[in-house]
Amino acid sequence: MRRAEALLALVAYHVGGQHGVAGVRWAEKAYSDKDVDRIDFASAAAPDGITMYLQQAWGAYGAAYQSQLFSIGIFWESPDHAIPVPSTDIGERLADAFSKSLGDLAPVFQDIVTRGNVSKKELALLAPIVPSMISPTGTERAIYEEVLLKPRTREDAGAISRRLSIQLILTVTALLGREPTAEEVRWILYSGQDQQGHPLSLRTNSLENQRQRWWVYHANDVCHIALETLLKFALDTLAPFRSGLSFEHLVQRCTERICKGDKLSSMSWYKFADSLDIADNPYSAAVESAEWSLCQSIEKGAGRSDQSICSAEVARKAVMLLAILQKRIEKEEYPIEPELGQFDNDYFQTLLTVVRFLQRYADEPTPTLLGRLIELKVIRRHLWVATRKLQRGDYTFLFESDEGRLRLREKDGPVFTNPRLSPAISFLQDIHLIDGQGLTPYGEAAMVDI
């Protein structure tokens, strides 16, 4: 299996333009070696190899795809051994369709995998195995679409949610008239419109409910962008002090720098939030207080290393972003409690816990609230999470506490999470539901039942 993955990576690099194929970076180096006529991928696939295409013992399959293949019903567990077997309703049909789509190349592919080395001429011959070469009219493509979009007799909540999310991607594609990026999908689902204000029209309540679940996911990410910016600001504030700062001194310095010369210093948190206007389109590039515009400015200004120093102005934008999020939540109805209330508040810091924190201390002067926020939700939270990871053997402390003083170790900054929208979009391209002009005839047909 590892050999097959390594060979696929080599073919994908040779063909070019393939997305989401594991091991392509290794393949680029192996392919570029001018001293070899044949590429030995068996050694790179060996679990004890010196230069491996991937470190994971079970390759990309074990690292990313195994649970999903079981979850969507392509694989079943065998009662006799630990090797997964294809399910009779989907897996066997898909295996047969894949083999037939390769035709005479199927035994060639298997022989090369067994042999463990390949020439560049053979890589060109194997081009039809890459994802973008799935036939638009074949059975294989039809089965993939069935797996993604056709309701099945017995479905769990995860299966229904996946299908609705795929349908939302198709709807965003129809709105844009071209293939979207993962970022565009997220912001359009959050805003309910594109950047120019064209509304996202959803025909059923189930799709609108799923959009609102994505709203909560993205809003929670935006909240963490603001908090991670304040963490980067604290790290940059601490950096000049080689011997460190006391906990209280660091919090005080951060608070004073953020509030200095700004209206933040003379208002309660509620009055500060009330003074802000929330944008009609959170995805707007023309409105500085729109969430998208603030996030763009914050990510660029904060940075993730010493190459960019987070200024007090950028930190103030992060504070403004938190206030706008709180205000939008209080103004509009989204399922924040059902989605985030299930998490243990002692372990998880979410949009829900942060907004409740801001509301609890909202009548205090903003500098006092910010001091609490930076101490409890930023610095101490980082130390708590890092300590938890240390118990598992991971050392992730960005600063250390020693004899009552905090000292900088390294820096990190704000970054959005990756909910695998990019692979989903690539998959929809590979099975010919979307392309550069938007929805294909297959994609339009798949929208009928939405």
N, C-alpha and C positions, 0 to 999 in steps of 0.2 A: 504494500500500500504506500509506504514512504517512497519507494522507487517510482511508482506511478505519479505521485505528487511532484517529485523532482523533475521527472520527464515532462509533465504538463507545464511546469514553470519554464523549462528550457524552450518548449514549443511556443508558449505564450510570449516569451521575450523575443524569439525569432520572428514571430508574426507581427508583434507590436500592437499597441492600442488596446490591450486587454486590461480590464480592471478587476481587482479583487482576487487575483491568482497568487496564492502564497508561494514564497520562495523566489520571486522574480529578481530581487536584489542579488541573491546568490547566483542566479542564472546569468545575470549580466556579467558578473566577474568570470564565471566559468566559460561563458561564450566568448568573452573578449581575450582569452588566453591564446595568443597567436602561435604558441609553441606546440599546440596539440591539434591533431586532425580530428580526433574523436574525443568526445567529452565523457569522462567516467563519472556517472552520477550515482553508481552503486555505493561508492565510498562516502559520498555526501549524504546518502540516505541511511547509511549504517548507524545504529544507535550510538556506537562508540567512535564514530568518525571524527577526524580532526577538524575538517571544514564541513559543517553540516548545512543543508539547505534550510532546516528549521531545527531548533533545539528540542521542541516538544517530542516526547517519546512516540506519541501516536500522530505526529504531524499536525497539519491544519485540521484534519478530520477530528482528532482528539481534542485539540485546543478550541475549536470554534463550531464545528458542524455536527458532532455526534448527537448531542441532546436534541438539536433541531430536527435531525432526520428521524429520530424516534418520535418526537412530538408531533410531527406532521404525518406520521404513518408510513414513511417510506421503508423504515427498518423495523424489525421485530427482534426480540430477544429469543435465543434458542434455549430450550430446556436441556440440551445435551452438551453445550460448550459456550465459551465466552465470546465467540465470533458472531457479530450481528448477521442476520439473514434478511433478505428483502421480503417485505410483506407481499402477500398474494394479491391484494386488491390494487396496490399502487406500485410497490417496489419491483415485483417481477415484470410487470408491464413496462416500467420505465427502463429496467435493465435490458429487456429485449429490444425496446425501441432505440436505445442508445447504441446497442450492438449493430442493429440493422442500419442505423443512420451512418455508421462508419463503413459498412460494407466490407470490401476486401481489406480495409485498413485495420479492422479489429484484430485479426491474428498478428499483423505486423506490429501493432502497438504492444500486444502482449509478449511477443517474442523479444522486442527491444527492452521491455521492462525486465524480463527474465535475464537477458544478456547483461544489462547494467551499463552499457555505453552506447553512444549514439553519434552519428556524423551530422554535420550541418545540412547535408543533402537530405538525410532522413528526417531532420526537423522540418524542412520545407514540405516533405511528403506528408507529415503528420498534421499539417495546418488545420484540417477539418475538425480536429478534436477540441479546439479552443472554444470558449463560450460564445463568442460573437459569430461563430460559424454554424450555429444551430439552424437547421433548415426552417424557413418560414412556413413551409407547407407540410412538414413531417409530423408523425405521431408523437415524437419526443416533445416537440414544442407544445402540442395540444395537452399532453399530460402535465407538463409544468404549469400551464395555465389552469388546468383542473385543480391541481394541488393548491394553487394560490387563491383561486376565486370561486370555485364551485362549492356550495354548501354540501356537507356530508351528513349522513344519518345521525351519527353521534359526534358532537363537537363540544369541546370544553371552552371556557371563556377565552383562553389564550388563542385558540384557533379563530374564533369569531373576531377577536380584536385584531389579529394579524390581517384577516381578510378586509376588515373595515379600513385599516391603515393603508393597505394597498389601493383600495378604492379611493381614498383621499388623495394619494399621490397621483392617480389618474385624473382626478378632478382638478388638481392644481395644474397638471400638464395641459388639460383642456383650457384652463383659464389663461395660461401663458402662451399657448400656441407653440410650444417647444418643450424640450426636455428640461426639467427643473434641476437645480442643485439641491443638495440636502438642506443647506442654509435657507434657500428660498421656501422650501416646503415647510420648514419649521416656523419661519416668520409669517408666512401666509396663513397657516393654521392658527397661529397665535393672534394675528390681527383680523382674520376673517376677510382679508382683502389683499390685493397685491400692493406694490410700492406706489403705484399711481392711483390707488383708491378704487380699482375695479373690484366689486364684491365677489367673494367665493360663494357660489350658489350651490347649496346642498339640498337634495330633493327629499331626504328622509330624516326622521328624528334620530335614527340609529347613527347616521353619519355625523349629524350635528353633535350628538353626545360623544362620539369618538373624537371629533375636533376639539371639544371642550376638555377631554382627557389630555390631548396633546397640548392644549393651552396651559393646563396645570403643570405638565412636564416641563415645558419651555419656560414658564414663569418661575418655576423652582430653579432652573438653570440660571436665569437672569439674576435671581436673588443671590446665587452663589458667585456669579461674576462680580457683583458688588462687594460681597464679603471677601472674596479672594483679592480684590483690588485693595481693600483696606489692609489685608495681610501683607501684600507687597509693599504698601506704603509704610507699614510698621517695620518691615525688614530693611527698607531703604533708610528709614529714620534711625534704625539701630546700627547700620553699617559703619558710620564714621567712628563709632566708639569701640576701639579695639578691646578694651577691658570690660566692655559691656555696660548695661544700664540696669538699675533696679526695675522690677516689674512696674511699680507705681510711677517711676520717672518716665519710662517708655510710654505708658498710657497717657500721662499728662502731656508729654511732648507732642504725641500724635494728635491729641484733642486740640491743643493750643494752635498747632500749625493749620489744622483743618478750619478752625473757627476764626482765626485771626483775620480781621478786616472784612468779615462777611456777616450777612444778616443772621447767620446761624447762631452767633454769639448772644443775640438779644431776644430770641424767641423761644417759646416752648416748642416741643416737637410737633404738636398738633397745629400750632399757628404756622410753623414752617411748612408743613405739608399742605395746609390750606392755601398758602401763598403760591403754590405751584399749579400750573395748568397742565392737565394731562391731554396728550394729543388725541385727536379723533382717529388718526391712523398711527398705531404704535410702530408700524414698519416704515414710516415716512423718513425720507432722507432730507426733506426740506425743513423739518421742524426740529430744532436742537434738543428739545425736551422729550422727543419721541424715544421710546425705549431702544429702537434699533440705532438711532443716531448716538445716543448716550453710550451704548455698548461698543459701537465702532470706535468712538473717541477714547473710551476707557481702555479697551484692549490695546490700542495703538500707544496710548500714553503710559500705561502701567508697565507693559513688557513683562518678560519672564526671567530676566537675568540682569547683570550689571550693565548691559548694553543700553538699557533704558531705565531712567530713574523716575519712579512714580512721584509726581509733584503733588503739592497740597491741592492744586486746582483739580487734578484728576481724582484725588480722593474725595473732594467735594462733589464731583459728578457721581461718584459711587454712592454717596450719601443721598443725593437727589434721586438717584435711581431707586433706592430702597423706599423713599417717601412716595414716589410716583407709583410703584408697585402696590404699596399699602393702600394708597388712595384709589387706585383702579379696582382693587379687590373689594374695598368697602362700597364702591359705586356700582359694580357689576356683579352678576351672580355666576360663579363658576364652581364646579364640584371639588373645591379644595379640601374640605373636611372628609368627604368619602374617599378621596384618592390618597391623601397624606395623613389623615387621622389614624390610619391603621398602623403606622410606624411608631415604635416605642420612643417616646420623647427623650428618654435617658440615653439613647444610643444614636438617634438620627436627628440631625439639624436640617429642617426643611423650611420651605416658604411659610408653612403654617406656624411653626414654632417661632420663627423670626418675627412675623407680623404680630403674633400674640405678645411677644417681648416688647415690640415698639408700642403697641397699644397700652401695655401695662404701665409703661413709664412715660407716656405721651405728654402728661402735664408738667413734667420736669423741664428745666431749661435744656435746650438742645445740647450744649456742651456736656452736661451731666449725663444725659442719655447716651451720647456718643462714647463717653468714657466707659460706661457700663458695657456698651455694645462691643467696643474694641477689646476690653478686658475679657468678657465672658464668651462672646460669640466668635471672636477672632483668635486672640492669642491663647487663652486657656483651651479653647476648642481644638486648636492645632496640637497643643501639647497632649491633650487627652487622646486624640486620634493617633498621634505618633506613638504614644505609649501602648495603645492597643495593638498597633502593628508590630511594635517591638516584641510583644509576647509571642508573635508568630515568626519572629526572626527577621523582620524587615526594619531597617533603621531609616526613618524618613524625617527626622527632626530637622527643621530649617533653622532653628535656634535652640540653644541648650541653656538650661538653668544650672548655675553653679554658685553656691554660697550666696544665694539671694540675688544674683545678677544674671541677666539674659545676655548671651553672646551669639552673634550671627554665625551660622555654619554655611548655609548656601541660600539661594533665592529661588523663588518660583512665583508665578503670576496667574492672572485669570485666564481660563480657557473653558470653552463650552464642552460638554460631554458629547459622546458619539453614540446615538441610539440606532446605528446601523441603517440609517436611511440611504446612505450612498450605495451600499451593496444592493439594497432593494431596488433603487433606481436603475443600477446597472443590470440587474436581473430582468427588469421589465424591458430594458433595451434588448437584451440578449434573446428574449422570447418574442420580440417584435410587437410589443404592445405600445411602445413609445419610441419616437425618434426625434431628429432635429427639428421636424415640423410640428411636433406635438403628438397627438394620438394617431396611431395607425388605424386602419379598418378593424384590426383585431382589438385594439384598445377601445375604439368606439363601441364595438359589439359588447365588450365586457362591461361597459357603463350602462347598458340597457336596464339591468336589474337593480341598479343602485337606488 
